[in-house]
Amino acid sequence: MSFKDEVKIALVRKGWSQRELARQMGISVAYLQDILKGNRNSEERIKQIHDLLDLNLSVRGRKQ
């Protein structure tokens, strides 16, 4: 399963939208979508997503 798919599932479980996750992170939705697509590789932001969504994943290569 791709990182993007795992985030989508975690968002549904938490009752959040991508917009809410971006707001919590202090970034734009477009920037968040770039991270999820793998177009931006910010280890710090990926860790922040893991922390906010309570994901227990290692940072690994993501499918686009």
mmCIF file as gemmi writes it, N, C-alpha and C atoms, coordinates in Angstrom:
data_model
loop_
_atom_site.group_PDB
_atom_site.id
_atom_site.type_symbol
_atom_site.label_atom_id
_atom_site.label_alt_id
_atom_site.label_comp_id
_atom_site.label_asym_id
_atom_site.label_entity_id
_atom_site.label_seq_id
_atom_site.pdbx_PDB_ins_code
_atom_site.Cartn_x
_atom_site.Cartn_y
_atom_site.Cartn_z
_atom_site.occupancy
_atom_site.B_iso_or_equiv
_atom_site.pdbx_formal_charge
_atom_site.auth_seq_id
_atom_site.auth_asym_id
_atom_site.pdbx_PDB_model_num
ATOM 1 N N . MET Axp A 1 ? 0.853 -1.176 0 1 0 ? 1 A 1
ATOM 2 C CA . MET Axp A 1 ? 0 0 0 1 0 ? 1 A 1
ATOM 3 C C . MET Axp A 1 ? 0.895 1.234 0 1 0 ? 1 A 1
ATOM 4 N N . SER Axp A 2 ? 0.537 2.222 -0.79 1 0 ? 2 A 1
ATOM 5 C CA . SER Axp A 2 ? 1.347 3.43 -0.883 1 0 ? 2 A 1
ATOM 6 C C . SER Axp A 2 ? 1.155 4.308 0.363 1 0 ? 2 A 1
ATOM 7 N N . PHE Axp A 3 ? 2.108 5.182 0.575 1 0 ? 3 A 1
ATOM 8 C CA . PHE Axp A 3 ? 2.027 6.136 1.686 1 0 ? 3 A 1
ATOM 9 C C . PHE Axp A 3 ? 0.752 6.96 1.571 1 0 ? 3 A 1
ATOM 10 N N . LYS Axp A 4 ? 0.449 7.407 0.356 1 0 ? 4 A 1
ATOM 11 C CA . LYS Axp A 4 ? -0.754 8.213 0.118 1 0 ? 4 A 1
ATOM 12 C C . LYS Axp A 4 ? -2.014 7.452 0.541 1 0 ? 4 A 1
ATOM 13 N N . ASP Axp A 5 ? -2.093 6.178 0.181 1 0 ? 5 A 1
ATOM 14 C CA . ASP Axp A 5 ? -3.259 5.366 0.543 1 0 ? 5 A 1
ATOM 15 C C . ASP Axp A 5 ? -3.363 5.185 2.054 1 0 ? 5 A 1
ATOM 16 N N . GLU Axp A 6 ? -2.219 4.967 2.706 1 0 ? 6 A 1
ATOM 17 C CA . GLU Axp A 6 ? -2.229 4.809 4.168 1 0 ? 6 A 1
ATOM 18 C C . GLU Axp A 6 ? -2.684 6.096 4.85 1 0 ? 6 A 1
ATOM 19 N N . VAL Axp A 7 ? -2.267 7.233 4.312 1 0 ? 7 A 1
ATOM 20 C CA . VAL Axp A 7 ? -2.692 8.517 4.871 1 0 ? 7 A 1
ATOM 21 C C . VAL Axp A 7 ? -4.192 8.699 4.666 1 0 ? 7 A 1
ATOM 22 N N . LYS Axp A 8 ? -4.689 8.351 3.483 1 0 ? 8 A 1
ATOM 23 C CA . LYS Axp A 8 ? -6.129 8.473 3.218 1 0 ? 8 A 1
ATOM 24 C C . LYS Axp A 8 ? -6.944 7.66 4.223 1 0 ? 8 A 1
ATOM 25 N N . ILE Axp A 9 ? -6.528 6.444 4.48 1 0 ? 9 A 1
ATOM 26 C CA . ILE Axp A 9 ? -7.228 5.587 5.444 1 0 ? 9 A 1
ATOM 27 C C . ILE Axp A 9 ? -7.174 6.21 6.841 1 0 ? 9 A 1
ATOM 28 N N . ALA Axp A 10 ? -6.005 6.704 7.233 1 0 ? 10 A 1
ATOM 29 C CA . ALA Axp A 10 ? -5.855 7.318 8.555 1 0 ? 10 A 1
ATOM 30 C C . ALA Axp A 10 ? -6.716 8.574 8.672 1 0 ? 10 A 1
ATOM 31 N N . LEU Axp A 11 ? -6.832 9.336 7.594 1 0 ? 11 A 1
ATOM 32 C CA . LEU Axp A 11 ? -7.682 10.532 7.613 1 0 ? 11 A 1
ATOM 33 C C . LEU Axp A 11 ? -9.14 10.155 7.841 1 0 ? 11 A 1
ATOM 34 N N . VAL Axp A 12 ? -9.596 9.114 7.163 1 0 ? 12 A 1
ATOM 35 C CA . VAL Axp A 12 ? -10.984 8.656 7.334 1 0 ? 12 A 1
ATOM 36 C C . VAL Axp A 12 ? -11.206 8.222 8.777 1 0 ? 12 A 1
ATOM 37 N N . ARG Axp A 13 ? -10.279 7.45 9.318 1 0 ? 13 A 1
ATOM 38 C CA . ARG Axp A 13 ? -10.414 6.98 10.705 1 0 ? 13 A 1
ATOM 39 C C . ARG Axp A 13 ? -10.471 8.139 11.689 1 0 ? 13 A 1
ATOM 40 N N . LYS Axp A 14 ? -9.72 9.192 11.396 1 0 ? 14 A 1
ATOM 41 C CA . LYS Axp A 14 ? -9.658 10.333 12.302 1 0 ? 14 A 1
ATOM 42 C C . LYS Axp A 14 ? -10.793 11.331 12.039 1 0 ? 14 A 1
ATOM 43 N N . GLY Axp A 15 ? -11.46 11.177 10.892 1 0 ? 15 A 1
ATOM 44 C CA . GLY Axp A 15 ? -12.539 12.101 10.54 1 0 ? 15 A 1
ATOM 45 C C . GLY Axp A 15 ? -12.022 13.424 10.01 1 0 ? 15 A 1
ATOM 46 N N . TRP Axp A 16 ? -10.827 13.407 9.447 1 0 ? 16 A 1
ATOM 47 C CA . TRP Axp A 16 ? -10.208 14.617 8.921 1 0 ? 16 A 1
ATOM 48 C C . TRP Axp A 16 ? -10.188 14.588 7.4 1 0 ? 16 A 1
ATOM 49 N N . SER Axp A 17 ? -10.131 15.77 6.823 1 0 ? 17 A 1
ATOM 50 C CA . SER Axp A 17 ? -9.905 15.92 5.393 1 0 ? 17 A 1
ATOM 51 C C . SER Axp A 17 ? -8.428 16.262 5.179 1 0 ? 17 A 1
ATOM 52 N N . GLN Axp A 18 ? -8.001 16.248 3.921 1 0 ? 18 A 1
ATOM 53 C CA . GLN Axp A 18 ? -6.636 16.695 3.621 1 0 ? 18 A 1
ATOM 54 C C . GLN Axp A 18 ? -6.476 18.161 4.028 1 0 ? 18 A 1
ATOM 55 N N . ARG Axp A 19 ? -7.532 18.924 3.866 1 0 ? 19 A 1
ATOM 56 C CA . ARG Axp A 19 ? -7.489 20.339 4.247 1 0 ? 19 A 1
ATOM 57 C C . ARG Axp A 19 ? -7.212 20.486 5.75 1 0 ? 19 A 1
ATOM 58 N N . GLU Axp A 20 ? -7.856 19.656 6.564 1 0 ? 20 A 1
ATOM 59 C CA . GLU Axp A 20 ? -7.638 19.717 8.016 1 0 ? 20 A 1
ATOM 60 C C . GLU Axp A 20 ? -6.214 19.291 8.369 1 0 ? 20 A 1
ATOM 61 N N . LEU Axp A 21 ? -5.722 18.241 7.722 1 0 ? 21 A 1
ATOM 62 C CA . LEU Axp A 21 ? -4.353 17.808 7.982 1 0 ? 21 A 1
ATOM 63 C C . LEU Axp A 21 ? -3.372 18.917 7.611 1 0 ? 21 A 1
ATOM 64 N N . ALA Axp A 22 ? -3.574 19.529 6.464 1 0 ? 22 A 1
ATOM 65 C CA . ALA Axp A 22 ? -2.705 20.633 6.04 1 0 ? 22 A 1
ATOM 66 C C . ALA Axp A 22 ? -2.767 21.78 7.046 1 0 ? 22 A 1
ATOM 67 N N . ARG Axp A 23 ? -3.964 22.085 7.536 1 0 ? 23 A 1
ATOM 68 C CA . ARG Axp A 23 ? -4.128 23.154 8.529 1 0 ? 23 A 1
ATOM 69 C C . ARG Axp A 23 ? -3.356 22.818 9.8 1 0 ? 23 A 1
ATOM 70 N N . GLN Axp A 24 ? -3.466 21.582 10.252 1 0 ? 24 A 1
ATOM 71 C CA . GLN Axp A 24 ? -2.759 21.15 11.46 1 0 ? 24 A 1
ATOM 72 C C . GLN Axp A 24 ? -1.24 21.236 11.277 1 0 ? 24 A 1
ATOM 73 N N . MET Axp A 25 ? -0.787 21.021 10.046 1 0 ? 25 A 1
ATOM 74 C CA . MET Axp A 25 ? 0.639 21.054 9.75 1 0 ? 25 A 1
ATOM 75 C C . MET Axp A 25 ? 1.152 22.46 9.47 1 0 ? 25 A 1
ATOM 76 N N . GLY Axp A 26 ? 0.233 23.391 9.21 1 0 ? 26 A 1
ATOM 77 C CA . GLY Axp A 26 ? 0.634 24.756 8.889 1 0 ? 26 A 1
ATOM 78 C C . GLY Axp A 26 ? 1.16 24.902 7.468 1 0 ? 26 A 1
ATOM 79 N N . ILE Axp A 27 ? 0.623 24.08 6.549 1 0 ? 27 A 1
ATOM 80 C CA . ILE Axp A 27 ? 1.033 24.135 5.152 1 0 ? 27 A 1
ATOM 81 C C . ILE Axp A 27 ? -0.207 24.193 4.268 1 0 ? 27 A 1
ATOM 82 N N . SER Axp A 28 ? 0.008 24.457 2.989 1 0 ? 28 A 1
ATOM 83 C CA . SER Axp A 28 ? -1.122 24.496 2.053 1 0 ? 28 A 1
ATOM 84 C C . SER Axp A 28 ? -1.53 23.074 1.665 1 0 ? 28 A 1
ATOM 85 N N . VAL Axp A 29 ? -2.75 22.958 1.187 1 0 ? 29 A 1
ATOM 86 C CA . VAL Axp A 29 ? -3.243 21.665 0.712 1 0 ? 29 A 1
ATOM 87 C C . VAL Axp A 29 ? -2.406 21.211 -0.487 1 0 ? 29 A 1
ATOM 88 N N . ALA Axp A 30 ? -2.034 22.143 -1.352 1 0 ? 30 A 1
ATOM 89 C CA . ALA Axp A 30 ? -1.226 21.804 -2.53 1 0 ? 30 A 1
ATOM 90 C C . ALA Axp A 30 ? 0.122 21.225 -2.109 1 0 ? 30 A 1
ATOM 91 N N . TYR Axp A 31 ? 0.731 21.813 -1.095 1 0 ? 31 A 1
ATOM 92 C CA . TYR Axp A 31 ? 2.015 21.311 -0.602 1 0 ? 31 A 1
ATOM 93 C C . TYR Axp A 31 ? 1.839 19.902 -0.013 1 0 ? 31 A 1
ATOM 94 N N . LEU Axp A 32 ? 0.774 19.705 0.761 1 0 ? 32 A 1
ATOM 95 C CA . LEU Axp A 32 ? 0.483 18.384 1.323 1 0 ? 32 A 1
ATOM 96 C C . LEU Axp A 32 ? 0.295 17.361 0.208 1 0 ? 32 A 1
ATOM 97 N N . GLN Axp A 33 ? -0.447 17.716 -0.825 1 0 ? 33 A 1
ATOM 98 C CA . GLN Axp A 33 ? -0.681 16.792 -1.929 1 0 ? 33 A 1
ATOM 99 C C . GLN Axp A 33 ? 0.624 16.446 -2.642 1 0 ? 33 A 1
ATOM 100 N N . ASP Axp A 34 ? 1.531 17.41 -2.767 1 0 ? 34 A 1
ATOM 101 C CA . ASP Axp A 34 ? 2.844 17.118 -3.354 1 0 ? 34 A 1
ATOM 102 C C . ASP Axp A 34 ? 3.608 16.102 -2.511 1 0 ? 34 A 1
ATOM 103 N N . ILE Axp A 35 ? 3.528 16.231 -1.197 1 0 ? 35 A 1
ATOM 104 C CA . ILE Axp A 35 ? 4.187 15.277 -0.299 1 0 ? 35 A 1
ATOM 105 C C . ILE Axp A 35 ? 3.587 13.884 -0.497 1 0 ? 35 A 1
ATOM 106 N N . LEU Axp A 36 ? 2.255 13.818 -0.536 1 0 ? 36 A 1
ATOM 107 C CA . LEU Axp A 36 ? 1.574 12.526 -0.663 1 0 ? 36 A 1
ATOM 108 C C . LEU Axp A 36 ? 1.842 11.862 -2.006 1 0 ? 36 A 1
ATOM 109 N N . LYS Axp A 37 ? 2.024 12.654 -3.052 1 0 ? 37 A 1
ATOM 110 C CA . LYS Axp A 37 ? 2.321 12.115 -4.379 1 0 ? 37 A 1
ATOM 111 C C . LYS Axp A 37 ? 3.785 11.721 -4.52 1 0 ? 37 A 1
ATOM 112 N N . GLY Axp A 38 ? 4.604 12.139 -3.564 1 0 ? 38 A 1
ATOM 113 C CA . GLY Axp A 38 ? 6.024 11.838 -3.646 1 0 ? 38 A 1
ATOM 114 C C . GLY Axp A 38 ? 6.814 12.867 -4.417 1 0 ? 38 A 1
ATOM 115 N N . ASN Axp A 39 ? 6.175 13.989 -4.766 1 0 ? 39 A 1
ATOM 116 C CA . ASN Axp A 39 ? 6.863 15.051 -5.5 1 0 ? 39 A 1
ATOM 117 C C . ASN Axp A 39 ? 7.76 15.891 -4.592 1 0 ? 39 A 1
ATOM 118 N N . ARG Axp A 40 ? 7.495 15.863 -3.317 1 0 ? 40 A 1
ATOM 119 C CA . ARG Axp A 40 ? 8.329 16.551 -2.324 1 0 ? 40 A 1
ATOM 120 C C . ARG Axp A 40 ? 8.724 15.509 -1.291 1 0 ? 40 A 1
ATOM 121 N N . ASN Axp A 41 ? 9.984 15.464 -0.959 1 0 ? 41 A 1
ATOM 122 C CA . ASN Axp A 41 ? 10.462 14.444 -0.038 1 0 ? 41 A 1
ATOM 123 C C . ASN Axp A 41 ? 11.031 15.103 1.216 1 0 ? 41 A 1
ATOM 124 N N . SER Axp A 42 ? 10.159 15.583 2.063 1 0 ? 42 A 1
ATOM 125 C CA . SER Axp A 42 ? 10.568 16.215 3.306 1 0 ? 42 A 1
ATOM 126 C C . SER Axp A 42 ? 10.385 15.228 4.454 1 0 ? 42 A 1
ATOM 127 N N . GLU Axp A 43 ? 11.504 14.677 4.927 1 0 ? 43 A 1
ATOM 128 C CA . GLU Axp A 43 ? 11.44 13.708 6.031 1 0 ? 43 A 1
ATOM 129 C C . GLU Axp A 43 ? 10.745 14.318 7.249 1 0 ? 43 A 1
ATOM 130 N N . GLU Axp A 44 ? 10.988 15.596 7.501 1 0 ? 44 A 1
ATOM 131 C CA . GLU Axp A 44 ? 10.378 16.275 8.653 1 0 ? 44 A 1
ATOM 132 C C . GLU Axp A 44 ? 8.855 16.32 8.515 1 0 ? 44 A 1
ATOM 133 N N . ARG Axp A 45 ? 8.371 16.657 7.317 1 0 ? 45 A 1
ATOM 134 C CA . ARG Axp A 45 ? 6.914 16.727 7.094 1 0 ? 45 A 1
ATOM 135 C C . ARG Axp A 45 ? 6.286 15.333 7.129 1 0 ? 45 A 1
ATOM 136 N N . ILE Axp A 46 ? 6.982 14.342 6.597 1 0 ? 46 A 1
ATOM 137 C CA . ILE Axp A 46 ? 6.465 12.977 6.626 1 0 ? 46 A 1
ATOM 138 C C . ILE Axp A 46 ? 6.345 12.5 8.071 1 0 ? 46 A 1
ATOM 139 N N . LYS Axp A 47 ? 7.344 12.81 8.885 1 0 ? 47 A 1
ATOM 140 C CA . LYS Axp A 47 ? 7.281 12.462 10.305 1 0 ? 47 A 1
ATOM 141 C C . LYS Axp A 47 ? 6.114 13.183 10.974 1 0 ? 47 A 1
ATOM 142 N N . GLN Axp A 48 ? 5.903 14.442 10.605 1 0 ? 48 A 1
ATOM 143 C CA . GLN Axp A 48 ? 4.797 15.218 11.169 1 0 ? 48 A 1
ATOM 144 C C . GLN Axp A 48 ? 3.457 14.554 10.817 1 0 ? 48 A 1
ATOM 145 N N . ILE Axp A 49 ? 3.315 14.087 9.581 1 0 ? 49 A 1
ATOM 146 C CA . ILE Axp A 49 ? 2.09 13.388 9.174 1 0 ? 49 A 1
ATOM 147 C C . ILE Axp A 49 ? 1.91 12.136 10.025 1 0 ? 49 A 1
ATOM 148 N N . HIS Axp A 50 ? 2.981 11.377 10.198 1 0 ? 50 A 1
ATOM 149 C CA . HIS Axp A 50 ? 2.92 10.161 11.027 1 0 ? 50 A 1
ATOM 150 C C . HIS Axp A 50 ? 2.46 10.497 12.438 1 0 ? 50 A 1
ATOM 151 N N . ASP Axp A 51 ? 3.037 11.543 13.004 1 0 ? 51 A 1
ATOM 152 C CA . ASP Axp A 51 ? 2.687 11.917 14.376 1 0 ? 51 A 1
ATOM 153 C C . ASP Axp A 51 ? 1.235 12.376 14.494 1 0 ? 51 A 1
ATOM 154 N N . LEU Axp A 52 ? 0.792 13.214 13.576 1 0 ? 52 A 1
ATOM 155 C CA . LEU Axp A 52 ? -0.571 13.745 13.643 1 0 ? 52 A 1
ATOM 156 C C . LEU Axp A 52 ? -1.629 12.666 13.422 1 0 ? 52 A 1
ATOM 157 N N . LEU Axp A 53 ? -1.316 11.698 12.58 1 0 ? 53 A 1
ATOM 158 C CA . LEU Axp A 53 ? -2.299 10.66 12.245 1 0 ? 53 A 1
ATOM 159 C C . LEU Axp A 53 ? -2.072 9.372 13.024 1 0 ? 53 A 1
ATOM 160 N N . ASP Axp A 54 ? -1.13 9.397 13.946 1 0 ? 54 A 1
ATOM 161 C CA . ASP Axp A 54 ? -0.819 8.221 14.758 1 0 ? 54 A 1
ATOM 162 C C . ASP Axp A 54 ? -0.467 7.013 13.888 1 0 ? 54 A 1
ATOM 163 N N . LEU Axp A 55 ? 0.308 7.263 12.848 1 0 ? 55 A 1
ATOM 164 C CA . LEU Axp A 55 ? 0.757 6.178 11.972 1 0 ? 55 A 1
ATOM 165 C C . LEU Axp A 55 ? 2.021 5.579 12.545 1 0 ? 55 A 1
ATOM 166 N N . ASN Axp A 56 ? 2.153 4.302 12.423 1 0 ? 56 A 1
ATOM 167 C CA . ASN Axp A 56 ? 3.32 3.587 12.921 1 0 ? 56 A 1
ATOM 168 C C . ASN Axp A 56 ? 4.083 3.015 11.735 1 0 ? 56 A 1
ATOM 169 N N . LEU Axp A 57 ? 4.519 3.902 10.845 1 0 ? 57 A 1
ATOM 170 C CA . LEU Axp A 57 ? 5.148 3.454 9.605 1 0 ? 57 A 1
ATOM 171 C C . LEU Axp A 57 ? 6.579 3.954 9.519 1 0 ? 57 A 1
ATOM 172 N N . SER Axp A 58 ? 7.407 3.181 8.886 1 0 ? 58 A 1
ATOM 173 C CA . SER Axp A 58 ? 8.746 3.68 8.591 1 0 ? 58 A 1
ATOM 174 C C . SER Axp A 58 ? 8.653 4.512 7.32 1 0 ? 58 A 1
ATOM 175 N N . VAL Axp A 59 ? 9.498 5.498 7.213 1 0 ? 59 A 1
ATOM 176 C CA . VAL Axp A 59 ? 9.53 6.305 5.994 1 0 ? 59 A 1
ATOM 177 C C . VAL Axp A 59 ? 10.165 5.439 4.924 1 0 ? 59 A 1
ATOM 178 N N . ARG Axp A 60 ? 9.437 5.262 3.85 1 0 ? 60 A 1
ATOM 179 C CA . ARG Axp A 60 ? 9.939 4.401 2.786 1 0 ? 60 A 1
ATOM 180 C C . ARG Axp A 60 ? 9.55 5.003 1.452 1 0 ? 60 A 1
ATOM 181 N N . GLY Axp A 61 ? 10.053 4.42 0.412 1 0 ? 61 A 1
ATOM 182 C CA . GLY Axp A 61 ? 9.714 4.9 -0.929 1 0 ? 61 A 1
ATOM 183 C C . GLY Axp A 61 ? 8.22 4.841 -1.139 1 0 ? 61 A 1
ATOM 184 N N . ARG Axp A 62 ? 7.683 5.856 -1.796 1 0 ? 62 A 1
ATOM 185 C CA . ARG Axp A 62 ? 6.248 5.923 -2.005 1 0 ? 62 A 1
ATOM 186 C C . ARG Axp A 62 ? 5.93 5.82 -3.494 1 0 ? 62 A 1
ATOM 187 N N . LYS Axp A 63 ? 4.849 5.158 -3.799 1 0 ? 63 A 1
ATOM 188 C CA . LYS Axp A 63 ? 4.378 5.059 -5.181 1 0 ? 63 A 1
ATOM 189 C C . LYS Axp A 63 ? 3.667 6.337 -5.549 1 0 ? 63 A 1
ATOM 190 N N . GLN Axp A 64 ? 3.791 6.701 -6.804 1 0 ? 64 A 1
ATOM 191 C CA . GLN Axp A 64 ? 3.085 7.903 -7.257 1 0 ? 64 A 1
ATOM 192 C C . GLN Axp A 64 ? 1.751 7.559 -7.82 1 0 ? 64 A 1
